[in-house]
Amino acid sequence: MVAPLSPTEYTNISTLLEKTCGIHLEPNKDYLLETRLSDLAIQEGCDTFGQLYQKIQSNRVTLLPKVIDLMTTNETYWFRDDRLWNYLRETLVPQLLEDLASGKKSSLRIWSAAASTGQEAYSFNILIHDYLNKIGKQYLLSKISIIGTDVSSTALFLAKTARYNSFSMNRGLTEDQKNKYFTKVKPTTWKLNDELKKQIEFKTFNLMDPFTSFGEFDLILCRNVLIYFSKACKTEIMKKFSKRLHLDGTFILGSSETTLGYSNSFKTQNNNGAIVYKLNQ
Ligand SMILES: C[S@@+](CC[C@H](N)C(=O)[O-])C[C@H]1O[C@@H](n2cnc3c(N)ncnc32)[C@H](O)[C@@H]1O
């Protein structure tokens, strides 16, 4: 049994969390720290959260990733937000692929920047495969790269395995998509087919780190993560994204998020309710 979290322990751990991965906890979220970290405290032989904090400080390499894993919210599902995915399916994906087919673009680079367990990056790849199958230009796949990054190694592990249980499969996929792009490997487990899996590279990356090693992208999705960050972190991260976007690139946030008030680098484009951002030029 771990002693209840004291105000000082709460401040210490939540400050550490914000500094390392941007997640900002409001003062009334002490129950969240307590419930999510108490098992770890017990495993580490700590009687108090103060002891756990000291342990994390003296063994950051091993314990910080565990804390981050426990404190991140990995909620995601296929084609999350109908209006956005309708726009991607009907407009943006055809546009990007036609530019590639005509030679206007020589390659396409897409980044799912809070990829969680992979559904967002794979949903996008399903749209790509659907469209290329429709126009009979599957050879263009070799010119497309998709990367998925996340700070949570547990979430990324699942993304890399590309195996999903029935619960996940029933959140956003049509029967047709299931049958076309997945194979049932056990009564309750489905595996994404290799041709969709192999095109995506998943790697651990913290949005608090510099983005300089990434090159530029045609599309960046950073959805449903910055809601957990402070204003200062959002501002800084949006600035970094603006530098990683091609001049004609598209930046997409979650449906309850906005660049307004955080960045002047973007202008808003409203496509029948699907909000996307383009660089101000
Ligand atoms: C709620 S999920 C959103 C997943 C997906 N983008 C979607 O909209 O369905 C948020 C993800 O952001 C990740 N995350 C949180 N802080 C992060 C950080 N500092 N760097 C990278 N990823 C982070 C979490 O691990 C989690 O998987």
The ligand as an SDF file (V2000), in Angstrom:
LIG
                    3D

 27 29  0  0  0  0  0  0  0  0999 V2000
   -5.0530   10.1550  -27.5230 C   0  0  0  0  0  0  0  0  0  0  0  0
   -3.7410    9.4720  -28.4440 S   0  0  0  0  0  0  0  0  0  0  0  0
   -4.1070   10.0490  -30.0730 C   0  0  0  0  0  0  0  0  0  0  0  0
   -3.8080    9.0260  -31.1400 C   0  0  0  0  0  0  0  0  0  0  0  0
   -4.2070    9.4420  -32.5620 C   0  0  0  0  0  0  0  0  0  0  0  0
   -3.4060   10.5520  -32.9980 N   0  0  0  0  0  0  0  0  0  0  0  0
   -5.6760    9.7510  -32.6350 C   0  0  0  0  0  0  0  0  0  0  0  0
   -6.0320   10.9310  -32.7520 O   0  0  0  0  0  0  0  0  0  0  0  0
   -6.5050    8.8470  -32.6010 O   0  0  0  0  0  0  0  0  0  0  0  0
   -2.3930   10.5370  -27.9350 C   0  0  0  0  0  0  0  0  0  0  0  0
   -1.0330    9.9200  -28.1480 C   0  0  0  0  0  0  0  0  0  0  0  0
   -0.0480   10.9290  -27.9540 O   0  0  0  0  0  0  0  0  0  0  0  0
    1.0710   10.3300  -27.3560 C   0  0  0  0  0  0  0  0  0  0  0  0
    1.9270   11.3400  -26.7120 N   0  0  0  0  0  0  0  0  0  0  0  0
    1.7150   11.9830  -25.5320 C   0  0  0  0  0  0  0  0  0  0  0  0
    2.7240   12.8170  -25.2620 N   0  0  0  0  0  0  0  0  0  0  0  0
    3.5910   12.7150  -26.2940 C   0  0  0  0  0  0  0  0  0  0  0  0
    4.8480   13.3200  -26.5910 C   0  0  0  0  0  0  0  0  0  0  0  0
    5.4270   14.2000  -25.7630 N   0  0  0  0  0  0  0  0  0  0  0  0
    5.4810   12.9630  -27.7280 N   0  0  0  0  0  0  0  0  0  0  0  0
    4.9150   12.0660  -28.5880 C   0  0  0  0  0  0  0  0  0  0  0  0
    3.7300   11.4590  -28.3580 N   0  0  0  0  0  0  0  0  0  0  0  0
    3.0770   11.7800  -27.2310 C   0  0  0  0  0  0  0  0  0  0  0  0
    0.4820    9.3280  -26.3880 C   0  0  0  0  0  0  0  0  0  0  0  0
    1.4040    8.3280  -26.0320 O   0  0  0  0  0  0  0  0  0  0  0  0
   -0.7160    8.8050  -27.1660 C   0  0  0  0  0  0  0  0  0  0  0  0
   -0.4140    7.6150  -27.8390 O   0  0  0  0  0  0  0  0  0  0  0  0
  1  2  1  0
  2  3  1  0
  2 10  1  0
  3  4  1  0
  4  5  1  0
  5  6  1  0
  5  7  1  0
  7  8  2  0
  7  9  1  0
 10 11  1  0
 11 12  1  0
 11 26  1  0
 12 13  1  0
 13 14  1  0
 13 24  1  0
 14 15  1  0
 14 23  1  0
 15 16  2  0
 16 17  1  0
 17 18  1  0
 17 23  2  0
 18 19  1  0
 18 20  2  0
 20 21  1  0
 21 22  2  0
 22 23  1  0
 24 25  1  0
 24 26  1  0
 26 27  1  0
M  CHG  2   2   1   9  -1
M  END
$$$$
